Amino acid sequence: MMKMKHQAEPQNWLELYGDLLFQYALPRVNDSMVAEDLVQETFLSALKALSGYKGEASEKNWLFSILKNKIIDHYRKKAREREMNDFPDLQQLTDEWFDEEGNWAENKMPKDWHNAEDLIERKEMQKIINWCKEHLKSVQQQVFTLKYMEELDSEQICKVLNISSSNYWVLIHRAKLQMRDCVEKHWLKN
């Protein structure tokens, strides 16, 4: 069975894929101007690489692949600009969330999410997650986005953000704790 080759039609990209690409980029960068810029950069890169497009993947998949790389490049650039004081203090994390023995602090114990099942099935949950993610520190947002939205592994994230493995684990741990705390405080009120 012969594979069908796809033809690129750049004149239709904006109309066919502009909104889809923007909707993909926006929750990953939390800034509509940056998302628009990344979509534009995607189209420009695709135009420059048009002669190399072999049609093995659909045009849509090819554009999304370029956009994913643009998002990763965006985070690489932000990592180079980041100041060292953006990194969380591990001791503060321990003091705030856990007691001396490493158990949950009384006021930080996880709440029962049994009522969340109905919520998860609705689109509302995505809005909640995005809202909470926007309230993380910038570097925590970056790590969270690359891990859970772009599905990069820890080694890749460390390379993209130019951080050490131990910094990564502190950042992702803190981001998860704060995301959980945000959802519980603002959306799962008992």
PELIN-V962216 format. One record per residue. N is the residue number from 1. RES is the residue in three letters. SS is DSSP state (H for helix, E for strand, L for the rest). OMEGA is omega in radians with two decimals (NA if undefined). Layout:
N:RES:SS:OMEGA
N:RES:SS:OMEGA
//
This chain:
1:MET:L:-3.08
2:MET:L:3.11
3:LYS:L:3.11
4:MET:L:3.10
5:LYS:L:3.13
6:HIS:L:3.09
7:GLN:L:3.07
8:ALA:L:3.12
9:GLU:L:-3.04
10:PRO:H:-3.13
11:GLN:H:-3.13
12:ASN:H:-3.03
13:TRP:H:-3.08
14:LEU:H:-3.12
15:GLU:H:-3.08
16:LEU:H:-2.95
17:TYR:H:-3.07
18:GLY:H:-3.12
19:ASP:H:3.14
20:LEU:H:3.13
21:LEU:H:3.12
22:PHE:H:3.14
23:GLN:H:3.09
24:TYR:H:-3.06
25:ALA:H:-3.00
26:LEU:H:-3.13
27:PRO:H:-3.13
28:ARG:H:-3.13
29:VAL:H:3.07
30:ASN:L:-3.13
31:ASP:L:-3.05
32:SER:H:3.12
33:MET:H:3.12
34:VAL:H:3.12
35:ALA:H:3.10
36:GLU:H:3.12
37:ASP:H:-3.14
38:LEU:H:3.09
39:VAL:H:3.10
40:GLN:H:3.10
41:GLU:H:3.10
42:THR:H:3.13
43:PHE:H:3.13
44:LEU:H:3.11
45:SER:H:3.13
46:ALA:H:3.10
47:LEU:H:3.13
48:LYS:H:-3.09
49:ALA:L:-3.05
50:LEU:H:-3.13
51:SER:H:3.12
52:GLY:H:3.14
53:TYR:L:-3.07
54:LYS:L:3.12
55:GLY:L:-3.13
56:GLU:L:3.03
57:ALA:L:3.10
58:SER:L:3.12
59:GLU:H:3.13
60:LYS:H:3.14
61:ASN:H:3.12
62:TRP:H:3.13
63:LEU:H:3.11
64:PHE:H:3.10
65:SER:H:3.10
66:ILE:H:3.14
67:LEU:H:3.11
68:LYS:H:3.11
69:ASN:H:3.10
70:LYS:H:3.12
71:ILE:H:3.10
72:ILE:H:3.09
73:ASP:H:3.10
74:HIS:H:3.14
75:TYR:H:3.06
76:ARG:H:-3.14
77:LYS:H:3.12
78:LYS:H:3.14
79:ALA:H:3.12
80:ARG:H:-3.11
81:GLU:H:-3.02
82:ARG:L:3.08
83:GLU:L:-3.10
84:MET:H:-3.11
85:ASN:H:3.04
86:ASP:H:-3.10
87:PHE:L:-3.12
88:PRO:L:3.08
89:ASP:L:-3.08
90:LEU:H:3.14
91:GLN:H:3.11
92:GLN:H:3.10
93:LEU:H:-3.13
94:THR:H:-3.12
95:ASP:H:-3.05
96:GLU:H:-2.98
97:TRP:H:-3.03
98:PHE:E:3.06
99:ASP:L:-3.07
100:GLU:L:-3.13
101:GLU:L:-3.14
102:GLY:L:3.08
103:ASN:L:3.12
104:TRP:E:2.99
105:ALA:L:-3.04
106:GLU:H:-3.10
107:ASN:H:-3.12
108:LYS:H:3.14
109:MET:L:3.14
110:PRO:L:3.07
111:LYS:L:3.10
112:ASP:L:-3.12
113:TRP:L:-3.06
114:HIS:L:3.12
115:ASN:L:-3.08
116:ALA:H:-3.08
117:GLU:H:3.12
118:ASP:H:-3.12
119:LEU:H:-3.10
120:ILE:H:-3.10
121:GLU:L:-3.11
122:ARG:L:3.09
123:LYS:L:-3.12
124:GLU:H:-3.10
125:MET:H:3.12
126:GLN:H:3.10
127:LYS:H:3.14
128:ILE:H:-3.13
129:ILE:H:3.12
130:ASN:H:-3.14
131:TRP:H:-3.14
132:CYS:H:3.14
133:LYS:H:3.13
134:GLU:H:-3.12
135:HIS:L:3.00
136:LEU:L:3.00
137:LYS:L:-3.06
138:SER:H:-3.09
139:VAL:H:3.08
140:GLN:H:3.07
141:GLN:H:-3.12
142:GLN:H:-3.14
143:VAL:H:-3.13
144:PHE:H:-3.13
145:THR:H:-3.13
146:LEU:H:-3.12
147:LYS:H:-2.96
148:TYR:H:3.12
149:MET:L:3.10
150:GLU:L:3.06
151:GLU:L:3.04
152:LEU:L:3.08
153:ASP:L:-3.03
154:SER:H:-3.14
155:GLU:H:3.11
156:GLN:H:-3.12
157:ILE:H:3.11
158:CYS:H:3.13
159:LYS:H:-3.11
160:VAL:H:-3.06
161:LEU:H:-3.13
162:ASN:L:3.11
163:ILE:L:3.11
164:SER:L:3.11
165:SER:H:-3.14
166:SER:H:3.06
167:ASN:H:3.12
168:TYR:H:-3.06
169:TRP:H:3.07
170:VAL:H:-3.10
171:LEU:H:-3.09
172:ILE:H:3.12
173:HIS:H:-3.14
174:ARG:H:3.13
175:ALA:H:3.13
176:LYS:H:3.12
177:LEU:H:-3.12
178:GLN:H:3.07
179:MET:H:3.12
180:ARG:H:-3.14
181:ASP:H:3.14
182:CYS:H:-3.14
183:VAL:H:-3.13
184:GLU:H:-3.09
185:LYS:H:-2.97
186:HIS:H:-3.00
187:TRP:L:-3.12
188:LEU:L:-3.13
189:LYS:L:3.12
190:ASN:L:NA
//
